[in-house]
Amino acid sequence: MGRVLEVFESNFRERGELGASISIWWDGTEVLSEGHGWCEREQQRPWTDQTLVPVYSATKVPAAATLLLALSSRGLNEETPVREVWPSFPLADARFSHLLSHQCGLAALDQRVDVFDHAAVVGAIEAQPPAWHLGDGHGYHPRVFGALVDEPVRRLTGMTLGDYWRKMIAAPMGLDFWIGLPETEWPRVAQLYPGKAGKDDLIDAFYKQLTTSGTYTRRAFSSPHGLHAIHEMNDPRAWAAGLPALGGVGTAAALAKFYQAAIGAIESPLTPHLRQALCTPVSAAADRVLLRPTVFTCGAQMDPLDANGRKIRQIYGNSKLAFGHPGAGGSHAMGDPATGISFAYTMNQMNLSVMPGVKCQEMIDALFSEMG
C-alpha cells in the first residue's frame, strides 16, 4: 500500500488537504489506516484515524442496506411493491428496487418542505407527480432519497432508519458510523470547509445546471429545503438529525469495514441476498440529474461501461464488480467482491466535483495498480 500512502501524504503537501483519513481492508483485515492533519484551520485538534466527519451521500449505501435488512426481517425483499409497505406512495407499480435505484422520478419536490420535518417531506412525496414514467431511465435523488428509505423502515420496524442501523448493523459490527450522532460523540467531529470552483467545474454541464435557477438538477439538490450551506453541516443539529441521504457521520475505518461486510469478506448481519442486491446493477442510463452516465444497484453506484464493455470512468477501480458511493465534497467508500478490497476516504477540506476529485481518484488508481 506504499503508493497509496504516497498519494495520501502528497495531498497535504500539494493539494491543500487539511484533515483526512483513509482505510483499506483486504479479505477481512484492515491493511492500512491513516489519519493526518487538523480538525479545523485554527489547528486546535489534531486529526486522527478516530476523527468523525460528515460524509454526505456516502451515507446512502449504509442506509440502503438498513432498508433491505428491514424488508428481509418481514419476509420481504427489493422486489416487493413499495405500496405493500407504504400505501400512499405515489407510484402504484414501483418496487423497492426502483426506489433504491433512483428510478421513481421524485428527486425534486414541488412543495417547499424542511429537511428536518420528516412528516412534511413524506407528505410532499406522496403528493408529488413523478417527473418521468417508471422504466424510463433514472435520475439521482440526492436528498429525497433519505425520506424514501427512512419512511419504509419506520413502517416496518417502528424505529427510525438511523436507530435501526445502529441496533442491527453498526453496534453488532462495532462500526463508528452514525445516522443520528449522539451528543456524547459531538466533540470528535471535524469542521467542514467548502471547496472552490475550479476550471473543470465551471465548464461541467452538471455544475452549470446546478447553479442555474429552475433547472431540474438545481431543484433536486434543493429538495427538501435546508442544509444547503456547508456551515449548516457543522451544526450538531445536522449530525443528530439522522438524515439517511446526507447525514451520516463517521470514520473512514467504519465505512471500509462496512464494505467488507457488503462484499462478504467478514461475518455480519448482511445476508447473502442483501449483499447481492447491493452489488447487482438495476439501472444504467444517462442520469437526468447528474447529467452523465450512471449505474445504480439497490442503493449503490457502479462505474458505467461503454458499448464495448469497458469502464468509462474508474471511481471504483478497474473491477466491473466494484460498487460504492461518493459523498459531496470528496468523501468516498467502496468495495470490490473480485479482490476482497474495500476502501474509504474522509476529509474536511471539500471540493466541488460531483464525483471523487483527484485527491481520492489517485489513491484509488494507486490501490488497484498495486493489487495488479
C-alpha positions as CSV (number, residue, x, y, z in Angstrom):
1,M,0.0,0.0,0.0
2,G,3.1,2.2,-0.2
3,R,1.9,4.1,-3.4
4,V,-1.5,4.8,-1.9
5,L,0.2,6.3,1.2
6,E,2.4,8.4,-1.0
7,V,-0.6,9.9,-2.7
8,F,-2.3,10.4,0.6
9,E,0.7,12.3,2.0
10,S,1.2,14.3,-1.2
11,N,-2.4,15.6,-0.9
12,F,-1.3,17.6,2.2
13,R,1.8,19.0,0.5
14,E,0.3,19.7,-2.9
15,R,-3.5,19.8,-2.9
16,G,-4.5,21.7,0.2
17,E,-5.6,18.8,2.3
18,L,-6.4,19.9,5.8
19,G,-7.5,16.8,7.7
20,A,-8.2,13.3,6.2
21,S,-8.3,9.6,6.8
22,I,-8.0,6.5,4.6
23,S,-8.8,3.0,5.5
24,I,-8.2,-0.1,3.3
25,W,-9.3,-3.6,4.2
26,W,-8.4,-6.8,2.3
27,D,-10.1,-10.1,2.9
28,G,-11.3,-9.3,6.4
29,T,-8.2,-7.4,7.7
30,E,-7.5,-3.7,7.8
31,V,-4.2,-3.3,6.0
32,L,-3.9,0.5,6.0
33,S,-5.3,3.1,8.4
34,E,-4.1,6.6,8.3
35,G,-5.4,9.9,9.7
36,H,-3.4,13.1,9.4
37,G,-3.9,16.9,9.6
38,W,-6.2,19.0,11.6
39,C,-9.9,19.1,12.5
40,E,-10.1,22.9,11.9
41,R,-8.0,25.6,10.3
42,E,-7.0,27.0,13.6
43,Q,-5.2,23.7,14.3
44,Q,-6.8,23.2,17.7
45,R,-7.4,19.4,17.4
46,P,-5.2,17.0,15.5
47,W,-7.0,14.8,13.0
48,T,-6.5,11.1,13.8
49,D,-8.0,7.9,12.3
50,Q,-10.6,8.2,15.1
51,T,-11.9,11.6,13.9
52,L,-15.5,11.7,12.9
53,V,-16.7,13.8,9.9
54,P,-20.0,14.2,8.0
55,V,-19.8,12.2,4.7
56,Y,-22.9,13.4,2.9
57,S,-24.1,10.9,0.3
58,A,-21.6,8.2,1.3
59,T,-24.4,7.6,3.8
60,K,-26.6,6.2,1.1
61,V,-25.3,2.6,0.9
62,P,-25.4,2.0,4.7
63,A,-28.9,3.5,4.6
64,A,-30.0,1.2,1.7
65,A,-28.6,-1.8,3.5
66,T,-30.6,-0.9,6.5
67,L,-33.8,-0.8,4.5
68,L,-33.0,-4.1,2.8
69,L,-32.4,-5.6,6.2
70,A,-35.7,-4.2,7.5
71,L,-37.5,-5.7,4.5
72,S,-36.0,-9.1,5.0
73,S,-37.0,-9.1,8.7
74,R,-40.6,-9.1,7.5
75,G,-40.1,-11.7,4.8
76,L,-39.9,-9.1,2.0
77,N,-37.2,-8.0,-0.4
78,E,-36.3,-5.5,-3.1
79,E,-38.9,-6.8,-5.5
80,T,-41.7,-6.2,-3.0
81,P,-44.1,-3.4,-4.2
82,V,-43.5,-0.2,-2.3
83,R,-47.2,0.2,-1.6
84,E,-47.3,-3.1,0.3
85,V,-45.3,-1.2,3.0
86,W,-46.2,2.4,2.2
87,P,-49.8,2.5,0.8
88,S,-49.8,6.2,-0.1
89,F,-46.6,6.0,-2.2
90,P,-47.3,7.9,-5.4
91,L,-46.2,5.2,-7.9
92,A,-48.5,2.2,-8.0
93,D,-46.2,-0.1,-9.8
94,A,-42.9,0.8,-8.1
95,R,-40.9,-1.9,-6.3
96,F,-38.2,-1.2,-3.8
97,S,-35.6,-2.0,-6.5
98,H,-37.0,1.0,-8.4
99,L,-36.9,3.2,-5.3
100,L,-33.4,2.3,-4.3
101,S,-32.0,2.7,-7.9
102,H,-33.4,6.3,-8.3
103,Q,-36.0,5.4,-11.0
104,C,-39.1,6.9,-9.4
105,G,-38.8,10.4,-10.7
106,L,-39.3,12.0,-7.2
107,A,-35.9,13.8,-7.0
108,A,-37.4,17.3,-6.9
109,L,-40.4,18.2,-4.8
110,D,-42.9,20.9,-5.8
111,Q,-43.8,21.6,-2.1
112,R,-41.2,23.5,-0.1
113,V,-40.7,21.4,3.0
114,D,-38.0,21.4,5.7
115,V,-35.4,18.6,5.5
116,F,-35.7,18.2,9.3
117,D,-39.5,17.7,9.1
118,H,-39.8,14.0,8.2
119,A,-43.6,14.0,8.2
120,A,-43.8,17.1,5.9
121,V,-41.3,15.6,3.5
122,V,-43.3,12.3,3.4
123,G,-46.4,14.3,2.7
124,A,-44.7,16.2,-0.2
125,I,-43.5,12.9,-1.7
126,E,-47.0,11.4,-1.5
127,A,-48.4,14.5,-3.4
128,Q,-45.6,14.6,-6.0
129,P,-46.3,13.8,-9.6
130,P,-43.3,11.8,-10.9
131,A,-41.0,13.7,-13.3
132,W,-40.8,10.7,-15.7
133,H,-42.5,7.4,-16.2
134,L,-41.3,4.4,-14.3
135,G,-39.0,2.4,-16.5
136,D,-37.9,5.4,-18.5
137,G,-34.4,5.7,-17.1
138,H,-33.3,7.2,-13.8
139,G,-32.2,10.4,-12.1
140,Y,-30.2,10.7,-8.9
141,H,-32.3,11.6,-5.9
142,P,-29.6,13.4,-3.8
143,R,-31.8,14.5,-0.9
144,V,-35.3,13.0,-1.2
145,F,-33.7,9.5,-1.1
146,G,-33.4,10.0,2.7
147,A,-37.1,10.0,3.3
148,L,-37.7,7.4,0.6
149,V,-35.7,4.9,2.6
150,D,-36.5,6.1,6.1
151,E,-40.3,6.0,5.8
152,P,-40.5,2.3,4.9
153,V,-38.0,1.4,7.7
154,R,-40.2,3.3,10.2
155,R,-43.3,1.4,9.0
156,L,-41.6,-1.9,9.0
157,T,-39.8,-1.7,12.4
158,G,-41.3,1.2,14.4
159,M,-37.8,2.7,14.5
160,T,-36.1,5.5,12.5
161,L,-33.7,4.2,9.9
162,G,-30.8,5.6,12.0
163,D,-31.8,3.8,15.1
164,Y,-32.4,0.5,13.2
165,W,-29.0,0.9,11.6
166,R,-27.3,1.3,15.0
167,K,-29.2,-1.6,16.6
168,M,-29.0,-4.2,13.8
169,I,-25.8,-3.3,11.9
170,A,-23.5,-0.7,13.4
171,A,-23.5,-1.8,17.0
172,P,-23.1,-5.6,16.3
173,M,-20.2,-4.8,13.9
174,G,-18.6,-2.2,16.1
175,L,-18.9,0.5,13.4
176,D,-18.0,4.0,14.4
177,F,-20.6,5.4,11.9
178,W,-23.8,7.0,12.9
179,I,-27.0,8.1,11.1
180,G,-28.0,10.2,14.0
181,L,-25.0,11.1,16.1
182,P,-25.4,11.1,19.9
183,E,-24.3,14.2,21.9
184,T,-21.5,12.2,23.6
185,E,-19.7,12.0,20.2
186,W,-20.1,15.6,19.1
187,P,-16.6,16.7,20.4
188,R,-15.0,14.2,17.9
189,V,-16.5,15.8,14.8
190,A,-14.2,17.8,12.5
191,Q,-15.1,21.1,10.9
192,L,-16.0,21.1,7.2
193,Y,-14.8,23.7,4.8
194,P,-16.3,24.5,1.4
195,G,-14.4,24.0,-1.8
196,K,-13.8,26.5,-4.6
197,A,-14.9,26.0,-8.2
198,G,-12.1,25.0,-10.5
199,K,-11.9,25.4,-14.2
200,D,-13.2,21.9,-14.9
201,D,-16.2,22.5,-12.6
202,L,-17.2,25.7,-14.4
203,I,-17.5,24.0,-17.7
204,D,-19.1,20.9,-16.5
205,A,-22.8,20.5,-17.6
206,F,-23.9,19.3,-14.2
207,Y,-22.3,22.3,-12.4
208,K,-23.9,24.7,-14.9
209,Q,-27.3,23.2,-14.3
210,L,-26.7,23.1,-10.5
211,T,-26.1,26.8,-10.5
212,T,-29.0,27.8,-12.8
213,S,-32.3,28.6,-11.1
214,G,-35.2,26.5,-12.1
215,T,-33.3,23.5,-13.6
216,Y,-34.3,20.0,-12.6
217,T,-30.8,19.4,-11.2
218,R,-31.0,22.6,-9.1
219,R,-34.4,21.6,-7.8
220,A,-33.3,18.1,-7.0
221,F,-30.4,19.4,-4.9
222,S,-32.7,21.8,-3.2
223,S,-35.5,19.4,-2.2
224,P,-36.2,19.2,0.7
225,H,-35.1,22.6,1.8
226,G,-32.3,23.2,4.3
227,L,-28.7,22.2,4.9
228,H,-27.5,23.8,1.7
229,A,-24.6,25.7,3.1
230,I,-21.6,23.9,4.4
231,H,-21.6,25.8,7.7
232,E,-25.0,24.3,8.4
233,M,-23.4,20.8,8.3
234,N,-21.1,22.0,11.1
235,D,-24.1,22.4,13.4
236,P,-24.8,19.5,15.8
237,R,-28.4,19.6,14.8
238,A,-27.4,18.2,11.4
239,W,-25.3,15.5,12.9
240,A,-28.1,14.4,15.3
241,A,-31.0,14.5,12.8
242,G,-30.3,11.1,11.3
243,L,-30.8,12.1,7.7
244,P,-30.2,8.9,5.6
245,A,-29.4,10.7,2.3
246,L,-26.7,13.0,3.6
247,G,-26.4,12.9,7.4
248,G,-24.0,10.1,8.2
249,V,-21.1,10.9,10.4
250,G,-18.2,8.5,11.0
251,T,-14.7,7.3,10.4
252,A,-13.1,6.0,7.2
253,A,-12.3,2.8,9.0
254,A,-16.0,2.2,9.8
255,L,-17.1,2.8,6.2
256,A,-14.3,0.5,4.9
257,K,-15.3,-2.2,7.3
258,F,-19.0,-1.9,6.4
259,Y,-18.0,-2.5,2.7
260,Q,-16.1,-5.6,3.9
261,A,-19.4,-6.9,5.2
262,A,-21.1,-5.7,2.0
263,I,-18.8,-7.9,-0.2
264,G,-19.0,-10.8,2.2
265,A,-15.4,-10.7,3.4
266,I,-16.4,-10.7,7.1
267,E,-19.3,-12.1,9.1
268,S,-22.1,-9.6,9.5
269,P,-25.8,-9.1,9.7
270,L,-25.9,-8.6,5.9
271,T,-27.3,-11.7,4.3
272,P,-26.1,-13.1,1.0
273,H,-29.3,-11.9,-0.7
274,L,-28.9,-8.4,0.7
275,R,-25.3,-8.3,-0.4
276,Q,-26.3,-9.4,-3.9
277,A,-28.9,-6.6,-4.1
278,L,-26.2,-4.0,-3.2
279,C,-23.8,-5.2,-6.0
280,T,-26.2,-6.1,-8.8
281,P,-26.8,-3.4,-11.5
282,V,-30.5,-2.4,-11.7
283,S,-30.5,0.7,-13.9
284,A,-27.8,2.0,-16.3
285,A,-28.7,5.2,-18.1
286,A,-27.9,8.9,-18.8
287,D,-28.7,10.4,-15.4
288,R,-31.4,13.0,-15.6
289,V,-29.9,14.9,-12.5
290,L,-26.2,14.2,-12.7
291,L,-26.1,14.7,-16.5
292,R,-23.7,11.9,-17.1
293,P,-24.0,8.1,-17.4
294,T,-24.5,6.4,-14.1
295,V,-25.3,2.9,-12.9
296,F,-27.3,2.1,-9.8
297,T,-27.8,-1.1,-7.8
298,C,-30.3,-1.2,-4.9
299,G,-28.7,1.8,-3.2
300,A,-25.1,1.8,-4.6
301,Q,-23.3,3.1,-7.6
302,M,-21.1,1.3,-10.1
303,D,-18.9,2.6,-12.9
304,P,-20.7,2.7,-16.3
305,L,-19.5,0.8,-19.3
306,D,-19.2,1.8,-22.9
307,A,-20.6,-0.1,-25.9
308,N,-17.6,-2.4,-25.8
309,G,-18.0,-3.2,-22.1
310,R,-15.1,-1.0,-21.0
311,K,-15.4,1.3,-18.0
312,I,-15.8,5.0,-18.9
313,R,-14.5,6.0,-15.5
314,Q,-12.9,4.2,-12.6
315,I,-14.0,5.8,-9.4
316,Y,-14.5,2.2,-8.1
317,G,-11.2,0.9,-9.6
318,N,-10.8,-1.4,-12.5
319,S,-13.1,-4.2,-11.4
320,K,-16.5,-4.3,-13.1
321,L,-18.0,-5.8,-9.8
322,A,-16.9,-2.9,-7.6
323,F,-19.6,-0.7,-6.1
324,G,-19.9,2.1,-3.5
325,H,-20.9,5.7,-3.2
326,P,-19.2,9.1,-3.1
327,G,-20.2,12.0,-0.9
328,A,-20.4,15.7,-1.6
329,G,-17.1,17.4,-1.3
330,G,-14.9,14.3,-1.8
331,S,-15.6,11.6,0.7
332,H,-15.8,8.2,-0.9
333,A,-16.3,4.5,0.0
334,M,-16.4,1.3,-2.0
335,G,-16.0,-2.5,-2.0
336,D,-14.9,-4.9,-4.7
337,P,-16.0,-8.6,-4.4
338,A,-13.5,-9.6,-7.1
339,T,-10.4,-8.7,-5.0
340,G,-11.8,-8.6,-1.4
341,I,-10.7,-5.0,-1.2
342,S,-12.7,-2.2,0.5
343,F,-11.6,1.5,0.7
344,A,-12.8,4.6,2.4
345,Y,-11.6,8.2,2.4
346,T,-12.9,11.0,4.5
347,M,-11.7,14.6,4.7
348,N,-12.8,18.1,5.8
349,Q,-11.5,20.4,3.0
350,M,-14.1,19.8,0.4
351,N,-14.1,20.2,-3.4
352,L,-17.0,20.9,-5.7
353,S,-16.8,17.9,-8.0
354,V,-19.9,15.7,-8.1
355,M,-17.6,12.7,-8.4
356,P,-14.5,12.0,-6.3
357,G,-11.8,14.5,-7.1
358,V,-8.1,14.0,-7.9
359,K,-7.1,13.6,-4.2
360,C,-9.2,10.5,-3.9
361,Q,-9.1,9.2,-7.5
362,E,-5.3,8.9,-7.5
363,M,-5.5,6.8,-4.3
364,I,-8.0,4.5,-6.0
365,D,-5.8,4.2,-9.1
366,A,-2.7,3.5,-7.0
367,L,-4.6,0.9,-4.9
368,F,-5.7,-1.2,-7.8
369,S,-2.4,-0.7,-9.6
370,E,-0.7,-2.2,-6.6
371,M,-3.2,-5.0,-6.5
372,G,-2.2,-5.9,-10.0
